[in-house]
Each structure stands twice: as C-alpha cells, then as structure tokens.
C-alpha cells in the first residue's frame, strides 16, 4: 500500500504545483494565463514561475504530516524534487 500512497502524494504534489503556478499568475500578472506563460518562455523566466508555484506544496506536505500519512508526504516531496530537477534541466538546455 505504501507505493500507492507515494503515488497519490506525488500526484497531489504535481497538482499543487500546477495550481500554485496558476494562482500566482492570476494574482500577480496583468495578462491572462496563456500570454503570461508565452511571455515567460520568451523571456526565460518560466523556471522561476514554476519554482514559485512549488511553494504551494508546503500545504499538502504539512497536512499529510499532521495526519500521519508519511508516504503521502514523501510523494509530495518527491514531486517537488522532480520539479526542481526539471527546472534545472530546462535552465541547462535553454
């Protein structure tokens, strides 16, 4: 059951990251989401947007820890690490 819990935590972590990016764009950007993401790719700050969206991963991580669902919390942490590695690769390639 721990592999399934880890996978659920991983999906929750990815969803929280995506939601964090959209929340950040909707609050702080004057443009819509499509234009902001296109501008971020053009001006090479997409990695920064994704990293700021990862801040929202704190919420499910600590909720899972509070509920003693440690494998879910590990999944969220794994998703955060995977996003960080993806950002690093994106920075190296571009």
Residue frames as a rotation matrix with the C-alpha (Angstrom) as fourth column:
UNK 1
0.565 0.825 0.000 0.00
0.825 -0.565 0.000 0.00
0.000 0.000 -1.000 0.00
UNK 2
0.218 -0.530 -0.819 2.94
0.365 -0.734 0.572 2.36
-0.905 -0.424 0.033 0.51
UNK 3
-0.777 -0.497 0.387 3.68
0.523 -0.167 0.836 2.55
-0.351 0.852 0.389 -3.23
UNK 4
-0.065 0.847 0.527 0.11
0.875 -0.206 0.439 3.60
0.480 0.490 -0.727 -3.89
UNK 5
0.685 0.286 -0.670 0.29
0.645 -0.666 0.375 6.20
-0.339 -0.689 -0.641 -1.11
UNK 6
-0.287 -0.883 -0.370 3.56
0.397 -0.462 0.794 7.50
-0.872 0.081 0.483 -2.52
UNK 7
-0.712 0.070 0.699 2.00
0.694 -0.084 0.715 7.79
0.109 0.994 0.012 -5.98
UNK 8
0.407 0.911 0.061 -1.05
0.859 -0.405 0.315 9.62
0.311 -0.076 -0.947 -4.60
UNK 9
0.482 -0.313 -0.818 1.24
0.468 -0.698 0.543 12.05
-0.741 -0.644 -0.190 -2.78
UNK 10
-0.642 -0.745 0.181 3.24
0.504 -0.232 0.832 12.54
-0.578 0.626 0.524 -5.96
UNK 11
-0.348 0.603 0.718 0.09
0.823 -0.171 0.542 13.39
0.450 0.779 -0.437 -7.93
UNK 12
0.693 0.579 -0.430 -1.09
0.720 -0.593 0.362 15.74
-0.045 -0.560 -0.827 -5.18
UNK 13
0.033 -0.786 -0.617 2.32
0.446 -0.541 0.713 17.43
-0.894 -0.299 0.333 -5.26
UNK 14
-0.793 -0.292 0.534 2.19
0.597 -0.200 0.777 17.94
-0.121 0.935 0.333 -9.02
UNK 15
0.088 0.919 0.386 -1.39
0.848 -0.272 0.456 19.21
0.523 0.287 -0.802 -8.83
UNK 16
0.637 0.094 -0.765 -0.46
0.627 -0.642 0.442 21.62
-0.449 -0.761 -0.468 -6.04
UNK 17
-0.440 -0.867 -0.233 2.46
0.468 -0.443 0.765 22.89
-0.766 0.227 0.601 -8.09
UNK 18
-0.648 0.281 0.708 0.29
0.686 -0.187 0.703 23.48
0.330 0.941 -0.072 -11.15
UNK 19
0.483 0.870 -0.100 -2.35
0.806 -0.397 0.440 25.16
0.343 -0.293 -0.892 -9.01
UNK 20
0.289 -0.465 -0.837 0.35
0.611 -0.584 0.535 27.31
-0.737 -0.666 0.116 -7.43
UNK 21
-0.784 -0.563 0.260 1.56
0.535 -0.402 0.743 28.48
-0.314 0.722 0.617 -10.85
UNK 22
-0.298 0.755 0.584 -1.97
0.685 -0.257 0.682 29.36
0.665 0.603 -0.441 -11.93
UNK 23
0.615 0.500 -0.610 -2.70
0.788 -0.409 0.460 31.07
-0.020 -0.764 -0.645 -8.61
UNK 24
-0.162 -0.771 -0.615 0.49
0.584 -0.578 0.570 33.11
-0.795 -0.267 0.544 -8.82
UNK 25
-0.841 -0.134 0.524 -0.26
0.533 -0.364 0.764 34.14
0.088 0.922 0.377 -12.40
UNK 26
0.040 0.956 0.291 -3.87
0.755 -0.220 0.618 35.06
0.654 0.195 -0.731 -11.63
UNK 27
0.628 0.194 -0.754 -2.90
0.727 -0.493 0.478 37.16
-0.279 -0.848 -0.451 -8.61
UNK 28
0.136 -0.731 -0.669 0.26
0.286 -0.617 0.733 38.90
-0.949 -0.291 0.125 -9.77
UNK 29
-0.790 -0.447 0.419 0.05
0.502 -0.080 0.861 39.05
-0.351 0.891 0.288 -13.56
UNK 30
-0.339 0.659 -0.671 -1.94
-0.431 -0.743 -0.512 41.58
-0.836 0.116 0.537 -15.52
UNK 31
-0.479 0.122 -0.869 -2.08
-0.842 0.214 0.495 39.29
0.246 0.969 0.000 -18.56
UNK 32
0.693 0.714 0.100 -4.07
-0.719 0.677 0.156 36.09
0.044 -0.179 0.983 -18.90
UNK 33
0.522 -0.484 0.702 -2.51
-0.233 0.711 0.664 32.70
-0.820 -0.510 0.259 -18.28
UNK 34
0.710 -0.227 0.666 -1.67
0.662 0.535 -0.524 31.89
-0.238 0.814 0.530 -21.91
UNK 35
0.751 -0.420 0.509 0.04
0.034 -0.746 -0.665 35.20
0.660 0.517 -0.546 -22.55
UNK 36
0.641 -0.522 0.563 1.93
-0.756 -0.301 0.581 35.05
-0.133 -0.798 -0.588 -19.26
UNK 37
0.541 -0.434 0.720 3.26
0.115 0.887 0.448 31.56
-0.833 -0.160 0.530 -19.96
UNK 38
0.712 -0.277 0.645 4.23
0.685 0.071 -0.726 32.54
0.156 0.958 0.240 -23.52
UNK 39
0.728 -0.440 0.525 5.98
-0.370 -0.898 -0.239 35.65
0.577 -0.021 -0.817 -22.19
UNK 40
0.637 -0.486 0.599 7.72
-0.565 0.235 0.791 33.58
-0.525 -0.842 -0.125 -19.54
UNK 41
0.576 -0.430 0.695 9.08
0.592 0.806 0.008 31.20
-0.563 0.407 0.719 -22.18
UNK 42
0.726 -0.265 0.635 10.12
0.465 -0.492 -0.736 34.09
0.508 0.829 -0.234 -24.42
UNK 43
0.496 -0.497 0.712 11.90
-0.552 -0.814 -0.184 35.99
0.671 -0.301 -0.678 -21.63
UNK 44
-0.119 -0.627 -0.770 13.27
0.094 0.765 -0.637 32.88
0.988 -0.148 -0.033 -19.92
UNK 45
-0.706 -0.085 0.703 11.59
-0.672 -0.233 -0.703 33.15
0.224 -0.969 0.107 -16.51
UNK 46
0.270 0.817 -0.510 9.34
-0.551 0.566 0.613 30.09
0.789 0.115 0.603 -16.80
UNK 47
-0.192 -0.436 -0.879 11.52
0.459 0.752 -0.473 28.20
0.867 -0.495 0.056 -14.31
UNK 48
-0.973 -0.152 0.175 11.02
-0.056 -0.579 -0.813 30.96
0.225 -0.801 0.555 -11.77
UNK 49
-0.214 0.970 0.119 7.24
-0.899 -0.243 0.365 30.78
0.383 -0.029 0.923 -12.21
UNK 50
0.341 0.310 -0.888 7.27
-0.105 0.951 0.292 27.03
0.934 -0.006 0.356 -11.69
UNK 51
-0.580 -0.630 -0.517 9.50
0.484 0.244 -0.840 27.37
0.655 -0.737 0.164 -8.63
UNK 52
-0.847 0.342 0.407 7.15
-0.514 -0.723 -0.462 29.96
0.136 -0.600 0.788 -7.13
UNK 53
0.153 0.939 -0.308 4.25
-0.767 0.309 0.562 27.61
0.623 0.150 0.767 -7.81
UNK 54
-0.096 -0.280 -0.955 6.06
0.242 0.924 -0.295 24.90
0.966 -0.259 -0.021 -5.86
UNK 55
-0.859 -0.175 0.480 5.62
-0.367 -0.444 -0.818 26.97
0.356 -0.879 0.317 -2.70
UNK 56
0.066 0.980 0.187 2.05
-0.953 0.006 0.304 25.71
0.297 -0.198 0.934 -2.59
UNK 57
0.114 -0.091 -0.989 3.43
-0.067 0.993 -0.099 22.19
0.991 0.077 0.107 -1.99
UNK 58
-0.865 -0.420 0.276 4.03
-0.268 -0.081 -0.960 23.16
0.425 -0.904 -0.043 1.63
UNK 59
-0.207 0.886 0.415 0.30
-0.978 -0.203 -0.053 22.95
0.037 -0.416 0.908 2.29
UNK 60
0.702 0.527 -0.479 -0.33
-0.509 0.842 0.181 19.29
0.499 0.117 0.859 1.35
UNK 61
-0.159 -0.845 -0.511 3.06
0.007 0.517 -0.856 18.25
0.987 -0.140 -0.076 2.72
UNK 62
-0.885 -0.222 0.409 2.35
-0.365 -0.214 -0.906 19.53
0.289 -0.951 0.109 6.23
UNK 63
0.118 0.972 0.206 -1.28
-0.991 0.102 0.084 18.38
0.060 -0.214 0.975 6.11
UNK 64
0.543 0.031 -0.839 -0.12
-0.253 0.959 -0.128 14.86
0.800 0.282 0.529 5.30
UNK 65
-0.569 -0.791 -0.226 2.45
0.055 0.238 -0.970 15.00
0.821 -0.564 -0.092 8.09
UNK 66
-0.616 0.403 0.677 -0.17
-0.781 -0.425 -0.457 16.24
0.104 -0.811 0.576 10.55
UNK 67
0.492 0.870 -0.033 -2.44
-0.869 0.493 0.048 13.31
0.058 0.005 0.998 9.61
UNK 68
-0.040 -0.648 0.760 0.48
-0.554 0.647 0.523 10.85
-0.831 -0.401 -0.385 9.98
UNK 69
0.893 0.254 0.372 0.31
0.185 0.547 -0.816 9.96
-0.411 0.798 0.442 6.28
UNK 70
0.227 -0.934 -0.276 4.05
-0.233 -0.327 0.916 9.87
-0.945 -0.144 -0.292 5.84
UNK 71
-0.402 -0.376 0.835 4.10
0.657 0.517 0.549 8.11
-0.638 0.769 0.040 2.47
UNK 72
0.610 0.626 0.487 1.78
0.793 -0.495 -0.356 10.73
0.019 0.603 -0.798 1.02
UNK 73
0.844 -0.349 -0.406 4.12
-0.167 -0.892 0.420 13.42
-0.509 -0.287 -0.811 2.35
UNK 74
-0.174 -0.936 0.306 7.08
0.115 0.290 0.950 11.59
-0.978 0.201 0.057 0.79
UNK 75
0.003 0.268 0.963 5.24
0.966 0.248 -0.072 11.64
-0.258 0.931 -0.258 -2.53
UNK 76
0.947 0.320 0.010 4.76
0.316 -0.931 -0.184 15.40
-0.049 0.177 -0.983 -2.31
UNK 77
0.442 -0.867 -0.232 8.45
-0.325 -0.396 0.859 15.78
-0.836 -0.304 -0.457 -1.50
UNK 78
-0.280 -0.508 0.814 9.34
0.546 0.613 0.570 13.53
-0.790 0.604 0.106 -4.44
UNK 79
0.494 0.535 0.686 7.19
0.870 -0.294 -0.397 15.66
-0.011 0.792 -0.610 -6.76
UNK 80
0.937 -0.180 -0.299 8.93
-0.110 -0.965 0.237 18.79
-0.331 -0.189 -0.924 -5.52
UNK 81
0.011 -0.988 0.151 12.34
-0.131 0.149 0.980 17.24
-0.991 -0.030 -0.128 -6.15
UNK 82
-0.131 0.012 0.991 11.29
0.864 0.492 0.108 16.13
-0.486 0.871 -0.074 -9.64
UNK 83
0.850 0.458 0.259 10.07
0.526 -0.763 -0.377 19.64
0.025 0.457 -0.889 -10.44
UNK 84
0.658 -0.679 -0.326 13.37
-0.343 -0.656 0.673 21.09
-0.670 -0.331 -0.664 -9.19
UNK 85
-0.277 -0.759 0.589 15.32
0.272 0.526 0.806 18.67
-0.922 0.383 0.061 -11.40
UNK 86
0.232 0.449 0.863 13.09
0.957 0.054 -0.285 19.53
-0.175 0.892 -0.418 -14.38
UNK 87
0.979 0.083 -0.187 13.72
0.073 -0.995 -0.063 23.26
-0.192 0.048 -0.980 -13.80
UNK 88
0.228 -0.971 -0.076 17.47
-0.290 -0.142 0.946 22.64
-0.930 -0.193 -0.314 -13.61
UNK 89
-0.299 -0.291 0.909 17.42
0.687 0.595 0.417 20.67
-0.662 0.749 0.023 -16.87
UNK 90
0.641 0.613 0.462 15.31
0.766 -0.477 -0.430 23.38
-0.043 0.630 -0.775 -18.50
UNK 91
0.838 -0.380 -0.392 17.83
-0.238 -0.901 0.363 26.03
-0.491 -0.210 -0.845 -17.40
UNK 92
-0.132 -0.947 0.294 20.76
-0.027 0.300 0.953 23.99
-0.991 0.118 -0.065 -18.72
UNK 93
-0.152 0.135 0.979 19.15
0.886 0.457 0.074 23.29
-0.437 0.879 -0.189 -22.09
UNK 94
0.694 0.528 0.489 17.91
0.702 -0.648 -0.297 26.83
0.160 0.549 -0.820 -22.73
